[in-house]
Amino acid sequence: MTVFGKAGQADTPTDPSPLSMFETVVALKPPDQWRKGMTWDKLLAELNANIKTPGMANIFGCPIQTRTEMLTTGFRSVLGIKVFGPDLGEIQKLAVQIEKELAGLPNTRSAFAERTVGGYFLDFTVNREAAARYGLRVGDVNDIVESAIGGKKITTTVEGRERYPVNARYARDFRQDIDALKRVLVATPTGAQVPIDLLADIRYKTGPPSVRSENGKLVGFVL
């Protein structure tokens, strides 16, 4: 038996898996070489019991079949439920309730509702009045956030037939926590350097790590 895995998402439109999905492919021996009394269902039950991880659901299937089903339906499992609604928080609330109800049903190996909210983000909200006092626009402050903190492509190096983008941003020590980020400098039209803390409110907030939509409506999956 051989085992190999893939974490993340391949750079191809034929791979619809999310970044959080881990695929493990197991090449099994022929059935006549299995232990006496071993069946497909018993094998999956043993695998599920030994590799179970809190907070993660194991979904078993054949690689090609799973890929085609994901491409046609979006589901990573053979069965699934779609929860539609206008509010992501309510969608997650209902999906988790469905997950709990399904988990106790006979023949359900695992049930997992995708979390539509709960991602953590660092928000920079520009204070327009404060920026205007220094002769700055919202776009000027956002440019600093994009380039100094997020990183911005400034050029491309050419090495033979190879092309490599060159990004520039502050070193990690200058952007690794909120206190450091508050000291990021923004250049004003007069040439003065102003800390971004005087121009914007910086705070953590929760939000959706990803947003699914179908037919113009928000949707959450229960796998």
C-alpha positions in Angstrom: 0.0 0.0 0.0 1.3 3.5 -0.9 0.0 6.8 0.4 0.6 10.4 -0.9 -1.2 13.7 -0.2 -1.9 17.2 -1.3 -2.5 20.2 0.8 -4.1 23.4 -0.6 -5.3 24.1 -4.1 -3.6 23.4 -7.4 -3.2 26.3 -9.9 -5.8 24.9 -12.3 -9.5 25.4 -12.9 -10.0 21.7 -12.7 -9.2 21.7 -9.0 -12.3 23.2 -7.2 -11.0 22.2 -3.7 -10.7 25.0 -1.1 -7.4 26.0 0.5 -8.4 24.2 3.7 -8.8 20.8 2.0 -6.2 18.1 2.5 -6.4 15.2 0.0 -4.8 11.9 0.8 -4.7 9.2 -1.9 -4.2 5.6 -0.7 -3.3 3.0 -3.3 -4.7 -0.3 -1.9 -3.5 -3.8 -2.5 -5.9 -6.2 -4.5 -8.8 -7.4 -2.3 -7.5 -11.0 -2.3 -4.5 -9.8 -0.3 -6.6 -8.1 2.4 -6.9 -9.5 5.9 -9.4 -12.3 6.3 -12.9 -10.9 6.8 -11.9 -7.4 5.7 -14.5 -5.5 3.7 -14.7 -2.1 2.1 -16.9 -0.8 4.9 -14.7 -2.3 7.7 -11.6 -0.7 6.0 -13.2 2.8 5.9 -14.4 2.4 9.6 -10.8 1.5 10.7 -9.3 4.4 8.7 -11.8 6.9 10.1 -11.2 5.7 13.7 -7.4 6.0 13.3 -7.1 9.3 11.5 -10.0 11.2 13.1 -9.0 14.8 13.9 -11.1 17.2 16.1 -12.8 19.9 14.0 -12.2 18.1 10.7 -14.4 15.6 8.8 -13.0 12.7 6.9 -14.6 12.1 3.5 -13.8 8.8 1.7 -14.2 8.2 -2.1 -12.4 7.4 -5.3 -10.1 10.2 -6.6 -11.5 10.6 -10.1 -15.1 10.2 -8.9 -14.6 12.8 -6.2 -13.0 15.2 -8.6 -15.8 15.0 -11.1 -18.5 15.3 -8.4 -16.8 18.4 -7.0 -16.6 20.0 -10.4 -20.3 19.4 -11.1 -21.9 20.0 -7.7 -19.3 21.8 -5.6 -19.6 19.2 -2.9 -16.7 17.2 -1.5 -19.0 14.4 -0.4 -21.5 12.1 -2.2 -24.4 13.6 -0.2 -24.8 17.2 0.9 -27.2 19.9 1.8 -27.3 23.6 0.6 -28.5 26.3 3.0 -29.6 29.5 1.2 -30.3 32.8 2.8 -29.5 36.5 2.9 -27.3 36.5 6.0 -24.1 34.4 6.4 -24.4 34.3 10.2 -27.9 32.8 10.0 -26.7 30.4 7.3 -24.0 29.1 9.5 -26.3 28.8 12.5 -28.8 26.7 10.6 -26.0 24.6 8.9 -24.5 23.7 12.3 -27.9 22.7 13.6 -28.3 20.4 10.6 -24.8 19.0 11.1 -25.8 18.1 14.7 -29.0 16.4 13.6 -27.3 14.4 10.8 -24.4 13.3 13.0 -26.6 11.0 15.1 -28.4 9.3 12.1 -27.6 5.6 11.4 -25.0 5.1 8.6 -23.7 8.6 8.8 -19.9 8.3 9.1 -19.4 12.1 9.4 -21.3 15.3 9.0 -19.6 18.7 8.7 -21.1 22.2 8.1 -18.7 24.7 6.5 -18.1 27.7 8.7 -19.2 30.7 6.7 -18.1 33.2 9.4 -15.3 33.2 11.9 -12.3 34.4 9.9 -10.1 37.0 11.6 -9.2 40.1 9.7 -7.2 43.3 10.4 -9.2 46.3 9.2 -7.8 49.7 8.4 -10.7 52.3 8.4 -9.4 55.6 7.1 -10.6 58.7 9.0 -11.4 61.0 6.1 -11.3 64.2 8.2 -7.9 63.4 9.8 -6.5 62.5 6.4 -7.8 65.7 4.8 -6.1 67.8 7.5 -2.7 66.5 6.2 -3.8 66.9 2.5 -4.3 63.2 2.0 -7.1 61.2 0.4 -8.4 57.8 1.3 -6.6 56.3 -1.7 -3.2 57.7 -0.5 -3.5 55.9 2.8 -4.8 52.7 1.2 -1.8 52.7 -1.1 0.5 52.6 1.9 -1.5 49.7 3.4 -1.2 47.8 0.1 2.4 48.4 -0.6 4.2 48.8 2.8 2.1 46.2 4.7 0.6 43.8 2.1 3.4 44.0 -0.4 3.3 45.4 -4.0 4.9 44.2 -7.2 7.3 46.9 -8.4 9.1 45.2 -11.2 10.0 41.9 -12.9 13.4 40.4 -13.3 14.3 38.7 -16.5 16.7 35.8 -16.2 17.0 34.0 -19.5 13.5 32.6 -20.3 12.4 32.9 -16.6 10.5 35.8 -15.2 10.3 36.6 -11.5 8.1 39.3 -9.9 9.8 41.6 -7.3 7.7 42.7 -4.4 8.6 45.4 -1.8 7.2 45.9 1.7 8.2 46.6 5.2 10.4 44.0 7.0 8.5 41.7 9.3 9.6 43.5 12.5 7.8 46.6 11.3 4.5 44.9 10.6 4.2 41.8 12.9 1.7 43.3 15.4 -0.7 46.2 15.7 1.7 48.4 17.7 4.2 48.1 14.9 1.5 48.7 12.2 0.4 51.9 13.9 3.9 53.3 13.4 3.8 52.8 9.6 4.6 56.2 8.1 2.5 57.9 5.4 4.1 60.6 3.3 2.1 63.9 3.0 2.2 66.4 0.1 4.4 68.6 2.2 7.0 65.9 2.7 6.2 65.2 6.3 5.9 61.6 7.5 2.7 60.8 9.6 2.1 57.6 11.5 -0.9 55.8 10.0 -2.4 55.5 13.5 -3.3 59.3 13.2 -5.1 58.6 9.9 -7.0 55.4 10.4 -8.6 53.1 13.0 -6.8 49.7 13.1 -8.6 46.8 14.7 -9.3 43.1 14.4 -12.8 42.0 13.3 -14.4 38.7 12.3 -15.8 38.0 8.9 -16.4 35.3 6.3 -13.2 33.4 5.3 -14.9 32.7 2.0 -18.2 33.5 0.5 -20.2 31.1 -1.6 -23.1 32.2 -3.8 -25.4 30.4 -6.2 -28.0 31.8 -8.5 -27.5 35.2 -6.8 -28.0 34.0 -3.3 -25.6 33.3 -0.4 -25.2 29.6 0.4 -23.5 27.3 2.9 -22.7 23.7 2.5 -23.3 20.8 4.9 -21.1 17.9 3.8 
